[in-house]
Amino acid sequence: MTQVASAISGCGGLRAKAAERSFGKEHAQAGQTDPSRTLRIACRANLTEVRGMLQHIHDFLTVQDLPCETVDDLDLVLSEAMSNIVRHGTMGGDGRIDCHLVIRDASVECRLSDTGVAFDPSRAGLTAPNPMAFSEGGYGWFLIRSLTHHITYARDGACNVLCFSILRCAGCGSEWCRAACQ
């Protein structure tokens, strides 16, 4: 796992930048964000390294004064997206995953890029899977779409670029919620 100090390497370009612009002017100015509220991190696309990267991201998020629901939603979305990259995008081969998180006043924005095979999620998860089908899969993209506010995908050369935001919820303020966030 590598923490990236400057621009995310490996995946960039015009189409990826167009996907980032869909978040609006505030996201395009991510370079002007307080560095303590920004995380850039990368790992090889295998489940062991993804687990470590997810833990590092979780640790970063928990010190950002975010409601526990927001952290939980980000944990779930990132876990699902990254495990999909490993299982379906690289299919056990070599690959790389880059993650760039920006904590905003009203949302947390994420740019996730990988060097796996192309996958256009535009039709994935538009409706809830049938629970009576007892399928082990098919819930991931429905969950991702349900938990994210904005979501865009672009293929940039040899890279997939997924950008999304998750709104900061106010938190329920319950004792259980406070305890779960500690």
C-alpha positions in Angstrom: 0.0 0.0 0.0 1.3 3.4 -1.0 0.2 6.8 0.3 0.4 9.1 -2.7 1.7 12.6 -1.9 1.0 14.3 -5.2 -1.4 13.7 -8.1 -2.7 10.1 -8.4 -0.4 8.4 -10.8 -1.3 5.7 -13.3 -4.8 7.0 -14.2 -5.6 10.5 -15.2 -6.3 12.3 -18.5 -9.1 14.2 -20.0 -11.9 11.7 -19.6 -11.1 11.2 -16.0 -11.0 14.9 -15.4 -14.4 15.3 -17.2 -15.8 12.7 -14.7 -14.4 14.7 -11.8 -15.9 18.0 -13.1 -19.4 16.4 -12.9 -19.1 17.0 -9.1 -19.1 20.7 -9.8 -16.8 23.6 -9.2 -16.1 22.7 -5.5 -14.7 19.2 -6.5 -12.6 20.7 -9.4 -10.8 22.8 -6.8 -9.8 19.8 -4.7 -6.2 21.0 -4.7 -7.3 24.0 -2.6 -8.6 21.7 0.2 -7.1 21.6 3.7 -4.5 18.8 3.4 -5.6 17.3 6.7 -9.0 16.7 5.1 -7.6 14.9 2.0 -6.3 11.4 1.6 -4.6 9.9 -1.5 -3.7 6.3 -1.2 -2.9 3.4 -3.5 -2.5 -0.4 -3.3 -2.1 -3.4 -5.5 -5.4 -4.9 -6.6 -5.5 -7.9 -4.3 -7.8 -8.6 -1.4 -5.1 -8.6 1.3 -3.8 -5.1 0.3 -7.4 -3.8 -0.2 -8.2 -4.8 3.4 -5.2 -2.8 4.6 -6.1 0.1 2.5 -9.7 0.0 3.7 -8.5 0.0 7.3 -6.2 3.0 6.6 -9.1 4.9 5.0 -11.4 4.0 8.0 -8.8 5.3 10.4 -8.5 8.6 8.4 -12.3 9.0 8.3 -12.8 8.4 12.0 -10.6 11.4 13.0 -12.5 13.8 10.6 -15.5 14.5 12.9 -17.8 12.8 10.5 -21.1 11.2 11.7 -20.7 7.5 12.2 -23.4 6.8 9.5 -21.3 8.6 6.9 -18.2 6.6 7.9 -20.2 3.4 7.7 -21.6 4.3 4.3 -18.1 5.1 3.0 -16.7 1.9 4.4 -19.4 -0.1 2.7 -19.2 1.6 -0.7 -15.4 1.5 -0.8 -15.3 -2.1 0.3 -17.8 -3.2 -2.3 -16.3 -1.1 -5.1 -12.7 -2.3 -4.3 -13.6 -5.9 -3.9 -15.4 -5.7 -7.3 -12.3 -4.3 -8.8 -10.2 -7.2 -7.5 -12.7 -10.0 -8.2 -14.0 -8.8 -11.6 -11.6 -6.1 -12.9 -8.3 -7.8 -12.4 -9.6 -11.4 -11.9 -6.6 -12.3 -9.7 -4.0 -10.7 -12.0 -1.9 -7.6 -11.5 -3.5 -4.3 -11.0 -3.6 -1.1 -9.0 -6.2 0.8 -7.1 -5.9 4.5 -6.4 -8.2 6.4 -4.0 -8.5 10.1 -3.5 -10.9 11.3 -0.7 -11.8 14.9 0.0 -13.8 15.8 3.1 -16.2 18.7 2.4 -18.6 20.6 4.6 -21.6 18.9 3.2 -20.2 15.7 1.7 -17.2 13.4 1.3 -16.1 13.0 -2.3 -14.1 10.1 -3.7 -12.2 9.4 -6.9 -11.5 5.7 -7.3 -9.4 4.5 -10.2 -8.1 1.1 -11.2 -6.1 -0.6 -14.0 -8.6 -3.4 -14.4 -10.7 -4.4 -17.4 -13.3 -1.9 -18.5 -16.7 -2.0 -16.8 -19.5 0.5 -17.4 -21.7 0.4 -14.3 -24.4 2.7 -15.9 -27.0 -0.1 -15.9 -25.8 -2.0 -12.9 -27.9 -1.9 -9.7 -30.7 0.3 -11.0 -33.3 -1.9 -9.2 -33.1 -3.9 -6.1 -32.3 -7.6 -6.6 -35.0 -10.2 -5.9 -34.2 -11.5 -2.4 -36.3 -14.6 -3.1 -33.7 -15.6 -5.7 -31.3 -16.3 -2.9 -28.4 -15.1 -4.9 -25.0 -14.5 -3.3 -24.3 -11.6 -5.6 -26.0 -8.8 -7.3 -26.5 -6.5 -4.3 -23.3 -4.5 -4.6 -24.1 -1.9 -7.2 -27.6 -1.5 -5.8 -26.0 -0.7 -2.4 -23.5 1.6 -4.0 -26.2 3.5 -5.8 -28.4 3.7 -2.7 -25.6 5.1 -0.5 -24.0 7.6 -2.9 -25.3 11.1 -3.9 -23.5 11.6 -7.2 -21.8 8.8 -9.1 -20.0 9.0 -12.4 -17.8 6.5 -14.4 -15.3 7.1 -17.2 -12.8 4.9 -19.0 -9.6 6.7 -19.4 -7.2 4.8 -21.6 -6.3 1.7 -19.5 -8.1 3.0 -16.4 -11.5 2.9 -14.9 -12.4 6.1 -13.0 -15.3 6.1 -10.6 -16.2 9.3 -8.8 -18.9 9.6 -6.2 -19.9 11.7 -3.2 -21.7 10.7 0.0 -23.6 13.4 1.9 -22.7 14.0 5.5 -25.7 13.0 7.6 -26.5 14.8 10.8 -26.4 11.7 12.8 -29.1 10.5 15.0 -27.4 11.5 18.2 -28.4 8.3 20.0 -26.2 6.7 22.7 -25.7 3.7 20.4 -24.5 5.8 17.5 -22.0 7.8 19.7 -20.6 4.5 21.1 -20.3 2.9 17.7 -18.3 5.9 16.4 -15.7 5.7 19.2 
